[in-house]
Amino acid sequence: MPVLFGKNGKVDLNFEVDGYSEKLKTVIEVEAGRAVSNYQFLKDFYESCMMHDVDYFCVAVKNIYRNSNDFDKVCDFFRALYSSNRLEIPLKGILVIGY
């Protein structure tokens, strides 16, 4: 997914994603065990915010990973982020899927 453009519209920086719906302008990321322990979900969120022509971010994380409720932790993080209203987020919405 393109992030920065240079001379003549050439892509200078892009990020790899697991999936993208052009019709829905949605980035889809599927994370395994490192979603919370390495804060991969935050990196995915940040990258989605930087991408061109993206309105929605969807991340799938394990419900439980090594006795940690990763799904709830990710949901709590995004709930706090939106509730605090301290950051201007360029996305229309975020979907967290637990599996």
C-alpha positions as CSV (number, residue, x, y, z in Angstrom):
1,M,0.0,0.0,0.0
2,P,1.4,3.4,-1.0
3,V,2.3,5.9,1.8
4,L,4.6,8.5,0.3
5,F,4.8,9.7,-3.2
6,G,7.8,11.4,-4.9
7,K,8.6,13.0,-8.2
8,N,6.2,12.2,-11.0
9,G,3.9,10.3,-8.6
10,K,6.5,7.5,-8.0
11,V,5.8,5.7,-4.7
12,D,8.7,6.4,-2.3
13,L,7.4,4.4,0.6
14,N,4.9,1.6,0.9
15,F,3.7,-0.8,3.6
16,E,2.9,-4.5,3.2
17,V,-0.6,-5.5,4.3
18,D,-2.4,-8.9,4.6
19,G,-5.4,-7.6,2.7
20,Y,-7.0,-4.5,1.2
21,S,-10.5,-3.9,-0.1
22,E,-10.3,-1.1,-2.7
23,K,-14.1,-0.9,-2.7
24,L,-14.4,-0.5,1.1
25,K,-11.0,1.3,1.5
26,T,-10.2,-1.2,4.2
27,V,-6.9,-2.6,5.4
28,I,-7.0,-6.0,6.9
29,E,-4.3,-7.4,9.1
30,V,-4.2,-10.9,10.7
31,E,-1.9,-11.3,13.7
32,A,-0.9,-14.4,15.6
33,G,0.7,-14.6,19.0
34,R,2.8,-11.4,18.8
35,A,-0.2,-9.1,18.3
36,V,0.0,-7.8,21.9
37,S,3.3,-9.0,23.3
38,N,5.2,-7.1,20.6
39,Y,2.6,-4.5,20.0
40,Q,2.2,-5.5,16.4
41,F,-1.4,-4.3,16.4
42,L,-0.1,-0.8,17.1
43,K,2.3,-0.9,14.2
44,D,-0.5,-2.1,11.9
45,F,-2.8,0.7,13.2
46,Y,-0.1,3.3,12.7
47,E,0.7,2.1,9.2
48,S,-3.0,2.1,8.2
49,C,-3.3,5.7,9.4
50,M,-0.4,6.6,7.0
51,M,-1.7,4.8,4.0
52,H,-3.2,6.5,1.0
53,D,-6.9,5.9,0.3
54,V,-7.7,4.0,3.5
55,D,-10.8,4.7,5.6
56,Y,-11.0,1.6,7.8
57,F,-8.7,-0.7,9.6
58,C,-9.5,-4.3,10.5
59,V,-7.2,-6.4,12.7
60,A,-7.7,-10.0,13.7
61,V,-6.0,-11.2,16.9
62,K,-6.1,-14.4,18.9
63,N,-8.7,-14.4,21.7
64,I,-6.2,-16.0,24.1
65,Y,-2.5,-16.2,23.6
66,R,-0.3,-17.8,26.4
67,N,-2.9,-17.2,29.1
68,S,-3.3,-13.5,28.0
69,N,-6.6,-12.2,26.7
70,D,-5.2,-10.5,23.7
71,F,-8.5,-9.7,22.1
72,D,-9.7,-7.8,25.2
73,K,-6.4,-6.0,25.5
74,V,-6.6,-4.7,21.9
75,C,-10.2,-3.7,22.3
76,D,-9.5,-1.8,25.5
77,F,-6.6,0.0,23.9
78,F,-8.7,1.2,21.0
79,R,-11.6,2.1,23.3
80,A,-9.3,4.3,25.4
81,L,-7.8,5.8,22.2
82,Y,-11.2,6.9,20.8
83,S,-12.7,7.8,24.2
84,S,-9.9,10.1,25.2
85,N,-10.4,12.2,22.0
86,R,-6.8,13.3,22.4
87,L,-5.6,12.2,19.0
88,E,-7.0,13.0,15.6
89,I,-7.3,9.7,13.8
90,P,-7.7,9.8,10.0
91,L,-9.8,6.6,9.9
92,K,-13.5,6.3,9.9
93,G,-13.5,3.1,11.9
94,I,-11.6,0.2,13.4
95,L,-12.8,-3.4,13.6
96,V,-11.2,-5.9,15.9
97,I,-11.9,-9.6,15.3
98,G,-11.1,-12.3,17.8
99,Y,-10.3,-15.8,16.7
